[in-house]
């Protein structure tokens, strides 16, 4: 091709137009990037991102939220804390973050209750009704616990009936409820053991009453107090283990339910092997009704050791003074059954003896509308949960599957904190190190025996080599 001045000029113009268009495209992309952003978290367990539950909680908060960090004049530390808070600002952009040196702002630090550098103060709402929480660290678990406490409209007092061998909320033994109690207290509940004989009444400010599997007979006067509490609209969690009702038949009638004598079992050996279950009376619940608030966001199985059947009694409900809306929110698998005879080494379903084939309902919720001057529709509801098992909440079983999540959701629902139902705290997945016993023995032998012998052997070899010289 012959190059002329005209051809050369056209090529220069083409090159000029190309660079102009290229720069325009780059400029356009740069401008669009200022309007939209997308971030990827490739860390294990998404450590640099908030959990789904935390994001859900932040979206329910419609009040101003401020984080004040009292830090020394350390730019690196301030940058790290600010980076943590930015994770929350991505979900709730109106979060205000302020970093102060407590030595330079002593008056404000004193007003916020700050005692030393490194503490954080969360402030929710506006004065004069502003709520404050003082934190010692900026980890997600502490911040979420504080936010849950502050979002509750009032103090949540949970009364645990005692004096009849019930499950004890403060006991640290395997049959106690201390693990659940600790988490409930962190999220704003106040746990109060209560003896009916000592007080002859139920506190009027109780958010709910827990009757956790009494082992001895309740007096008629005590049962009467519980009946009056229910008739007046009180919320109740009744955990009933297999066996006699210990004087609670009037409650069974008042709630129009039936609790047959027997133990729910599941003899599916393949399922037991998959779940690591060694007893047929430890029964899993796998399928949940997606419409039920009580099992909202539950994705894994829950385990119920030595449970019994709970069912509504429609015949009794026809003539009842109180009309309940009943929901069966916990059901076992179809192959399970209610074993009416005492448990033997090998259980076999036998309908001629009165065994009831599954699926067996072991959890009921009862709701009725109440007249109230309060605005919230939830506050106009009386809520009751009856579960045919108390072991699933104990220290020995609360960590199995979704037991803890279910227990917390039940307490949140009964206390009418519907916005908190389904919200849970997920710790980072790599904070614990699980090692098989065999690998632990191998590592112990290597570091305690093998490695010292290798080092001694190397030392002897060097000593012998030098000796020959």
C-alpha angles and dihedrals in degrees: 000000000000113000114221131175090257092051092047090051091051091051091051091050091048090051091047092050090047093054092044091052091044092051090046091053092048091047091049092050090048091051093048090049089061090057099045133032136180127188132199125209110201096169119118109273090003092275092174092055133066120254119256090250092055091050089050091051093050091052091057093055110094097170128090112273124201129184117201115189117197103208137157121248093284113132094193092053093047090050091052093050092045089052090055093049091049088067088063093043090058088064098034106025094185093069108123118216124197129175117203135178106232090212091057095041103038096151095055091042090054092048090053092047094243113165103178143003117283097046123124129211122207115203120193123188130354134293134307091025095037116139123215134198124187115214131191095205141020098234117135096243094058094044093048092048090051093048091050091051092050095046092059108100094220143354114302111216115190114196116206111198111225140175099078103072094276123162107281118229094209100044115112095198120106091264093050129090101227096120091056092042092054092054093045091052091050089054094052107273121132112215116212123180109212133194113203094201092055096049104022088213146063117244111261091217094057114127089202142345123231120209102188110191106299112214098199133049118280116224117250090244091055092050088049090057090052091048092051090048090055094044089053091055103264121159117240140191110198117188111189123185123204113286139047121352094237094228096318096115090111089060090050089054094044092052091043093232136128127222107190122203110258146077126260112236138178116197096185099133095190091054091046090052092050093050096038093244118157101182128057091220091065098088126189126218109207108159119067131187105247089210094060117097091204093065096034114150093359106147104167135055125275122215126221117191117203098352131166137212124274118189137165119251108221093181091057091043092061092067098030121124090221124053115213132195103222128203125185099213100163120054130163125225119283094252093060123091144185108259108208096187123074110278116268132192089268120029122205128184112248117173091186088070093050100265112159118221121227162289084083122195110227099164130052132176122202125197133180131175117250130195110248139165091218120103100226116093089214090060089059091062129088110211129199130175123194118189125180094223139055099180095077090070096047124105090254095059108018091095094054115109112307097339095116094047091049093049093050092047091052092053093046091049094047090050088053094243093139094163089061096049109112095020115119138164115251115197118214108277096229100055092097130055116215116197128182113242092239092052089047090056091048093051092046092052091047097050098035099039115004100049095046090049091050092051091047090049091051090049093050091048092051090046092051092046092052091046091058090055 
